Amino acid sequence: MTLIYKICPAGLWREAEAAGRFDGAPVDRTDGYIHFSTAAQARETAGRHFAGQGDLVLVAVEAGALGAALRWEPSRGGALFPHLYAPLDLAAVRGTVPLPLGPDGAHVFPSGFEG
């Protein structure tokens, strides 16, 4: 099973849980797809796009459950990033964990997170 990750404000994620699906953050809706990262990309994504932001969650999603709406497309430096061209069905979510800020201002990923 291949997991991909969405970093999301906790309040926005709570809204998705209440609705039963995630339609994306404002940047996702503007771009026309939901941005995800691989485990190897998640720390850089957090630092680049969420620097200094607290009250975030890291959402783990099973890539294979997303079907043809998931596309791997070049982004930063030509690396392939997962982009979902549909709402995220929460049935594909394998877990969520808080993504707090540490004393140094960097996000603290869960113990054992490989990336």
C-alpha positions in Angstrom: 0.0 0.0 0.0 1.4 3.4 -1.0 0.5 6.2 1.3 0.4 9.9 0.3 -0.1 12.8 2.6 -2.1 16.0 2.9 -1.2 18.7 5.3 -4.3 20.5 6.3 -5.5 23.0 8.9 -7.2 21.1 11.7 -10.4 23.1 11.4 -10.8 22.5 7.7 -10.2 18.8 8.3 -12.9 18.7 11.0 -15.3 20.3 8.4 -14.3 17.5 5.9 -15.0 14.8 8.5 -18.4 16.3 9.2 -19.2 16.5 5.5 -17.8 13.0 4.7 -15.5 14.2 2.0 -12.7 16.7 1.5 -13.0 19.2 -1.4 -9.6 20.7 -0.8 -8.1 23.8 0.8 -8.5 27.2 -0.9 -5.2 26.6 -2.9 -6.5 23.2 -4.0 -9.7 24.6 -5.3 -7.9 27.5 -7.1 -5.5 25.0 -8.8 -8.3 22.5 -9.7 -6.8 19.6 -7.8 -5.9 18.5 -4.2 -2.2 18.7 -3.5 -0.6 15.7 -1.8 3.0 14.8 -1.0 4.8 11.5 -0.7 6.5 10.8 2.7 9.8 11.9 1.2 8.2 15.3 0.1 6.1 16.0 3.2 8.7 17.8 5.4 9.7 20.1 2.6 6.0 20.8 1.8 5.4 21.7 5.5 8.4 24.0 5.6 7.7 25.7 2.3 3.9 26.1 2.4 3.0 25.9 6.1 6.0 27.6 7.8 5.0 28.9 11.2 1.5 27.5 11.0 0.2 25.6 14.0 -3.0 23.6 14.4 -2.3 21.4 11.4 -3.0 17.7 10.8 -1.1 15.2 8.6 -3.6 13.0 6.7 -2.4 9.7 5.4 -4.3 8.5 2.3 -4.1 5.2 0.4 -3.0 6.2 -3.1 -4.4 3.1 -4.7 -7.9 3.8 -3.4 -8.1 7.0 -5.4 -8.3 5.5 -8.8 -7.7 7.4 -12.1 -8.4 10.7 -10.5 -5.0 10.6 -8.9 -2.2 11.8 -11.2 1.5 12.0 -10.6 2.7 15.3 -12.1 6.0 17.2 -12.1 6.3 20.1 -9.6 9.2 21.3 -7.5 12.4 20.6 -9.3 10.6 18.2 -11.6 9.8 15.7 -8.9 6.5 13.9 -9.3 3.8 14.9 -6.9 0.4 13.3 -6.4 -2.5 15.4 -7.4 -6.2 14.4 -6.9 -8.6 15.7 -9.6 -11.7 14.9 -7.5 -12.9 15.3 -4.0 -11.2 13.1 -1.5 -13.5 10.3 -0.3 -12.7 9.8 3.4 -12.9 6.0 2.9 -9.3 6.3 1.5 -8.0 7.9 4.6 -5.8 5.6 6.7 -5.2 8.0 9.6 -4.6 11.5 10.8 -2.2 12.9 13.3 -1.5 16.4 14.7 1.4 18.2 13.1 2.5 20.6 15.8 5.3 23.2 15.7 8.4 22.3 17.7 10.5 24.7 19.8 12.6 25.5 16.7 9.5 26.5 14.7 9.6 23.4 12.4 6.8 20.9 12.3 7.1 17.8 14.4 6.3 14.8 12.4 5.2 11.6 14.2 7.7 9.2 15.5 8.7 6.7 12.9 7.5 8.9 10.0 9.8 8.1 7.1 10.4 11.0 4.8 
